[in-house]
């Protein structure tokens, strides 16, 4: 199945392999590829966002230091340990927020993408599963 989806996306020139999701291959959309799309943002964008979060305390400190120096205030040494700790705290908060705000699909059934009769590939999706009927406890 992975080889079939990979060849279909290769024909459309543009998709790239991302990862296995729930036992099925996931692809990310690129220019001209409309067969499937993953539900997660691309990894480089996530890493860049986390890198910017880590760099934010450093940027704020160095901008504030330059403003203070231009106004004539003497600054002490740069508190690198505190800046690293603040950057790590921001990354930790972003990871916690990712877990808290990510949709829960543990009790849903995954329906993988399928090749249709016209040759296009439908997107994989999660379907809600009806709750099991309550059974009466034996007496």
C-alpha positions, 0 to 999 in steps of 0.5 A, a space after each residue: 500500500 505504501 508503495 502504491 501511494 508513494 508512486 501515486 504521489 511521485 507521479 504528481 511530483 510534489 509530495 514527500 514522505 512524512 511518517 506512519 500514522 496509525 499503521 498507515 502512511 501519511 503524506 504532506 501536501 506540496 505543490 500540485 499533489 492533492 491525493 492525501 494530506 497529513 493532519 500535522 504541521 510539517 516538522 521544519 515549521 514546528 521546529 522553527 516555531 520552537 526555536 523562535 520560542 527559545 530565542 525570544 528571551 534572548 532577543 528581548 534581553 538584547 533589545 532591552 540592553 541596547 535601549 538601556 545603554 543608549 539611555 546611559 544606563 550601565 548594564 551588568 553581565 548577560 544572565 545566560 543561565 536565566 535566558 536559557 531557563 526562560 527559553 526552556 520554560 517557553 518550549 515546555 509550555 508550548 509542548 504542554 499546550 500541544 498536548 492539551 489542545 490536540 484533538 483526542 481521537 483515541 476512541 475513534 476509528 481511523 479510515 485510511 485513504 482509498 484509491 477511487 475508481 477515477 484514480 484519485 486518493 481520498 484522504 484518511 479520516 477519523 470516524 466517531 464510533 457509536 458507544 457500546 450499549 450498556 449491558 445489565 449486570 447479572 444478579 
